[in-house]
Amino acid sequence: MISQLTVFLENEKGRLAAATRAVADAGVNMHALYLADTEDFGVARMLCDTPIKAAEKLTLAGWRAAVTPVMAVRVPDVPGGLASLLEFLDECGVNVEYGYCMSVEGGHAIDVLKVSGDEEIERKLADAGFAPVSAEDVYIVD
Amino acid sequence: MYFQPEIETMSREELRDLQLERMKWCVQYAYDNVPFYQKSFKDAGVEPGDLKTLEDITKFPFILKQDMRDNYPDGLFAVPRSKVVRLHASSGTTGQATVVGCTENDLKHWGECFARGLAICDCDENATMQIAYGYGLFTGGLGAHRGGETAGCAVVPISSGNTKRQIQMLKDMQVDVLACTPSYALHIADTAIEMGINPATDLKVRAGIFGAEPCSQGMRDEIAEKLGVQYCDVYGLSEVMGPGVAFECKEMSGLHLAEDHFFAEIIDPDTLQPVPDGEYGELVFTTLTRECCPLVRYRTRDITRIISEPCACGRTHRKIDRIIGRSDDMLILRGVNVFPSQIEQVLTGFPEIATQYQIILTTRGPLDHVELRVETVPEFPFDEIRKLEMLKKRLAAELKGNLQIAVDIKLVEPKSIERSEGKAKRIIDLRKE
């Protein structure tokens, strides 16, 4: 599992700008950002360096911010890369709450998934030939 | 512990005799010295001499907040300015301000009434008391101050605001009892916790005298637990005296009125007729010793009931129940009467939701629109939209069930609801007239 920085936002003009500025003010570099929005609020999910420090600094600055464990898996950047991963998770009875993907160098993509239902899933993925990613491969760990 | 045991535990019979003697004095005194009462008594066809029993008070006309506004600033004073030692004024947020004066005797009695509340909290000359009510025209700060000095406490007159300093003083001065509004008490507790101080274990404070605004059971429990204190509810209103008219004893089943200084009735606000003990209605006061501003049958707008059963604490003065609402605070939403305390009560059933809230009222077409702005507690897994949406739905359903009206829930970022240092601003009414 890796750590994702999650920030609660009101769905109002300027809130995302303010939140990303707060991350910048904390001296934290972002690698990925994924937004989920509803009519009146949204949740910003980020992969960034030193996520624990980032969450602490944002909370002190008055944001509702937390670190959430998510699973990251490296897949080949080809058609069906994500589909075969999700099919395997489905076979294992693992529920996916949400997910997002990013392309990385070397013809690969990293799929980030919030999963529940199987504590052993990362080991099972590795055994089946998938490539779960450790935090060090994505961001500076704290 | 009692402050004036001979008064606080006197027999009901003696107390009623004392009340009648004083009520006769007040009615005559008000009539002789305040033109308003001469006119209102004559209009109602009564004279001071008609008062033969305590029950006869119901023959006399009421005095309303509006009458006090109409007589602004000192038209209802019964003494010349030379006898007045203090002037207080209400905020006037709901209309023209009202002014209440005190003679030296009025202040003395006020101090004694408040000191009885401190005794309930086992605070005497050995105790240290921090007053975080606002000082000034508002009666909270100086009323508590006189009470603390009367009880012989070492008083820390910090007033409201500067919350980190409040916590520093609580710690450094070894404060035993804190007096402030409930919303500010909660803010002090939360701020201490944010600073890494556990008020329940790291501070000596063991009692809190909290009043001047409504507070639900859930919020009381939260304050008592976070601060680690005995919660003592104080009731008062500036028109009648200020904080100290009634205090909650350790039995936690109502607030003992200072019946040697105030005679209470409960009336049906519609028919204006007295209701039997135990039934809810509007609280009406006749002051029994006030010299500067005697009141005969002042309608408080506060909704409560009289608890006349004897109390295990030994005090013989009757109790009022916690105020369930002020008829001024009552919102009429789409024709339904709603007290903010009802909304608060629902919220306290949701541990996922923080205690601070705000209600925004607007008009949408012909209808009132009610938006309730709340925050989740920090521990809530807000990462998952589904859980947030489910929480909103459950809360809306619970409110609908309790209040019979649809409320739009808006989850907001922490701190976007302003923390109060005095009376919390819970309702923002933007409805068109």
Interface residues (C-beta under 8 A of the other chain):
Chain A: Q4 T6 F8 L9 E10 R15 A36 T38 D40 F41 V43 R45 T59 G62 W63 R64 A66 T68 E97 Y98 K114
Chain B: E375 T376 P378 P381 F382 D383 E384 I385 R386 L388 E389 K410 L411 V412 E413 P414 K415 S416
